């Protein structure tokens, strides 16, 4: 392991590889305890999370539902609940996966907020977008979508006196693969420190269908390239990112790409600059 690998792994509090099934189950229990403690300490009883159809929201959503069910049993308080939110932009190309995720999670409550009109309205009112190239405007629009989705989740959480769950984990954090003040904003991030493979294994351990647990990851924020794989955007595979974070050898190209992405996106992982 290089010094930079060690430095980055410590900074992101990377979870070591699961030694065996017992270690995997222990990690699931630890993260469920974290979620329940967050609710207890906040004095609130509702969890809110947007469900996209990807493995990250699938896993965080199932953990959230299991936690509120346990809290109801442990306390006798039926007010604990989880709200799963669909946040499509128009018609989502992989809506079938999002619906399959909802069927697996079996949330106490499901809500849908279609963000298309909000995104369109903001873009039409923002003159700075007009001179941009189609590609650049599409990129900016993707960030608008991510931020609008988070506004919707916090709106629901405010209305229901709840907490918003985030789905960030170490493999996305190291690449800065999230929108600042968009999907990077939340009250608690129960997948933090896990690498992508670990998220997949937790999903599978919780009983998720294989096609969802091992689905090709995509942020799906670009109109010009719907369903664009994360790994294409990264220029490096999640297997290589996971290996890097766990201190294993990776190709020189992968090493340089990961370190550069980490350094260039440092601002996303830090508090705003202040004098």
C-alpha positions in Angstrom: 0.0 0.0 0.0 1.4 3.4 -1.0 1.4 6.3 1.4 -1.4 8.0 -0.6 -3.6 4.9 -0.5 -3.2 4.7 3.3 -3.8 8.4 3.7 -7.0 8.3 1.6 -8.3 5.1 3.2 -7.9 6.7 6.7 -9.5 10.0 5.6 -12.6 8.1 4.2 -12.7 5.7 7.1 -12.7 2.8 4.7 -14.2 -0.4 6.1 -11.7 -3.3 5.9 -12.6 -6.3 3.7 -15.1 -8.7 5.3 -13.1 -11.6 6.6 -16.1 -14.0 6.4 -19.9 -14.1 6.6 -19.8 -13.4 10.3 -17.9 -10.2 9.7 -20.4 -9.2 7.0 -23.4 -9.8 9.3 -21.6 -7.9 12.2 -21.1 -4.9 9.9 -24.8 -5.0 8.9 -25.7 -5.0 12.6 -23.3 -2.1 13.3 -24.8 0.0 10.6 -28.4 -0.7 11.7 -27.4 0.3 15.2 -26.0 3.5 13.8 -29.3 4.3 12.0 -31.4 3.6 15.0 -29.1 5.7 17.2 -29.4 8.6 14.8 -33.2 8.5 15.2 -33.1 8.1 18.9 -30.6 11.0 19.4 -32.6 13.3 17.1 -35.8 12.8 18.8 -37.4 12.1 15.4 -39.1 8.9 14.2 -39.2 9.1 10.4 -36.5 8.3 7.8 -36.7 9.5 4.2 -34.7 8.2 1.2 -35.0 8.6 -2.6 -35.0 5.2 -4.4 -33.4 5.3 -7.8 -33.2 1.6 -8.8 -29.5 1.3 -8.1 -27.8 -0.9 -5.4 -26.9 2.0 -3.1 -30.4 3.3 -2.5 -31.7 -0.3 -2.5 -29.3 -1.2 0.3 -29.7 1.9 2.4 -33.5 1.7 1.9 -33.7 -1.9 3.1 -31.5 -1.1 6.1 -33.8 1.8 6.9 -36.9 -0.3 6.7 -35.4 -3.0 8.9 -34.4 -0.4 11.5 -37.8 1.2 11.9 -39.4 -2.2 12.1 -37.0 -3.1 14.9 -37.6 0.2 16.7 -41.3 -0.4 16.6 -40.8 -3.9 18.2 -38.3 -2.6 20.7 -40.2 0.5 21.8 -43.8 -0.3 21.1 -44.0 3.0 19.3 -45.8 2.7 16.0 -44.8 6.2 14.8 -41.4 5.0 13.6 -41.6 4.7 9.8 -39.6 4.8 6.6 -40.7 6.8 3.6 -39.3 5.7 0.2 -39.5 8.4 -2.4 -39.4 8.0 -6.2 -37.9 11.1 -7.9 -38.1 10.5 -11.6 -37.3 13.2 -14.2 -40.1 12.6 -16.6 -40.1 8.9 -17.4 -37.0 7.1 -16.0 -35.5 4.7 -18.5 -34.9 2.0 -15.9 -38.1 2.6 -13.9 -38.6 -1.2 -13.8 -35.5 -1.5 -11.6 -36.8 1.3 -9.3 -40.1 -0.5 -8.9 -38.3 -3.8 -8.3 -36.3 -2.0 -5.6 -39.5 -0.7 -3.9 -41.0 -4.2 -4.0 -37.9 -5.6 -2.3 -37.7 -2.8 0.3 -41.4 -2.9 1.2 -41.3 0.6 2.8 -43.9 1.7 5.2 -44.8 4.5 2.8 -44.0 5.4 -0.8 -44.2 8.8 -2.3 -43.4 10.1 -5.8 -42.2 13.6 -6.8 -41.6 14.0 -10.5 -38.9 16.7 -10.7 -39.2 17.4 -14.4 -41.3 20.6 -14.2 -39.1 22.1 -11.4 -35.9 21.4 -13.3 -37.3 22.8 -16.5 -38.6 25.9 -14.8 -35.3 26.7 -13.2 -33.4 26.1 -16.4 -35.8 28.4 -18.4 -35.3 31.2 -15.8 -31.5 30.9 -15.8 -30.0 33.0 -18.5 -26.4 31.8 -17.8 -27.4 28.4 -19.3 -28.4 29.7 -22.7 -24.9 30.3 -24.3 -23.6 26.9 -23.2 -22.9 24.0 -25.6 -25.5 21.2 -25.5 -23.0 19.0 -23.7 -22.1 21.5 -21.1 -25.8 22.5 -20.5 -26.7 18.8 -20.1 -24.0 18.4 -17.5 -25.2 21.4 -15.5 -28.8 20.1 -15.8 -27.7 16.9 -14.3 -26.5 18.7 -11.2 -29.8 20.6 -11.1 -31.6 17.3 -11.1 -29.5 16.0 -8.2 -30.1 19.1 -6.1 -33.8 19.2 -6.9 -34.1 15.6 -5.7 -32.5 16.5 -2.4 -34.8 19.6 -2.0 -37.7 17.2 -2.5 -36.4 14.8 0.1 -35.8 17.4 2.7 -39.2 18.9 2.0 -40.8 15.6 2.8 -38.6 15.1 5.8 -39.5 18.6 7.1 -43.2 18.0 6.6 -43.0 14.6 8.4 -40.4 15.5 11.1 -37.8 13.1 9.7 -34.2 12.6 8.7 -32.9 12.3 5.1 -30.6 9.4 4.4 -27.7 9.7 2.0 -26.2 6.8 0.0 -22.6 8.0 -0.3 -19.9 5.4 0.2 -16.1 5.3 0.0 -15.9 4.3 -3.7 -18.0 7.3 -4.7 -16.4 9.6 -2.1 -12.9 9.0 -3.4 -13.9 9.9 -6.9 -16.0 12.9 -5.8 -18.9 11.2 -7.7 -21.7 13.1 -6.2 -23.3 16.5 -6.6 -22.2 19.1 -4.0 -25.3 20.0 -2.0 -27.2 17.5 -4.1 -27.0 13.8 -3.3 -24.0 14.8 -1.2 -26.4 16.5 1.3 -28.2 14.4 3.9 -28.6 13.9 7.7 -27.0 10.5 7.9 -25.0 8.4 5.5 -25.2 4.7 6.7 -23.1 3.3 3.8 -20.1 5.6 4.5 -16.8 3.9 4.4 -17.9 0.9 2.4 -16.5 0.1 -1.0 -18.8 -0.8 -3.8 -18.3 -4.5 -3.6 -19.2 -4.4 0.1 -22.4 -2.6 -0.6 -23.3 -5.3 -3.2 -22.5 -8.0 -0.7 -24.7 -6.4 2.0 -27.5 -6.1 -0.5 -27.2 -9.7 -1.4 -27.1 -10.7 2.3 -30.3 -8.8 2.9 -31.9 -10.8 0.2 -31.9 -8.4 -2.7 -32.4 -9.9 -6.2 -29.1 -10.6 -8.0 -30.0 -8.4 -11.0 -30.3 -5.4 -8.6 -27.4 -6.1 -6.3 -25.1 -6.4 -9.3 -26.7 -3.9 -11.7 -24.3 -1.7 -13.7 -24.2 1.5 -11.7 -25.3 4.7 -13.4 -26.1 8.2 -12.0 -28.5 8.7 -14.9 -28.3 12.5 -14.8 -27.5 13.2 -18.5 -30.2 13.6 -21.1 -27.7 13.1 -24.0 -26.4 9.9 -22.5 -29.2 8.3 -20.4 -27.9 5.3 -18.4 -24.3 6.3 -18.8 -22.3 3.8 -16.6 -20.5 5.3 -13.6 -17.3 3.5 -14.6 -17.3 5.2 -18.0 -17.4 8.5 -16.3 -14.7 7.5 -13.9 -12.3 6.0 -16.5 -11.6 3.3 -14.0 -13.7 0.3 -12.7 -15.2 -0.1 -9.3 -13.2 -3.2 -8.8 -10.0 -1.1 -9.3 -11.4 1.6 -7.0 -12.2 -0.9 -4.3 -8.8 -2.5 -4.6 -7.1 0.9 -4.3 -9.1 1.7 -1.2 -8.3 -1.6 0.4 -4.6 -1.0 -0.2 -4.1 -3.5 -3.0 -2.0 -3.0 -6.1 -3.7 -1.4 -9.1 -2.4 -0.3 -12.5 -0.5 2.9 -12.7 -3.3 4.4 -14.8 -5.9 3.5 -12.3 -3.8 4.8 -9.4 -3.2 8.2 -11.1 -6.9 8.6 -12.1 -8.1 7.8 -8.5 -5.6 10.1 -6.8 -6.3 12.9 -9.2 -10.0 12.6 -8.8 -9.6 12.6 -5.0 -7.4 15.7 -5.0 -9.6 17.6 -7.5 -12.8 16.9 -5.6 -11.6 17.7 -2.1 -13.9 20.7 -1.8 -16.9 18.4 -2.1 -15.9 16.5 1.1 -15.1 19.5 3.2 -17.1 22.3 4.9 -17.4 25.6 3.0 -14.4 27.8 3.1 -14.4 30.4 5.9 -12.0 33.2 6.9 
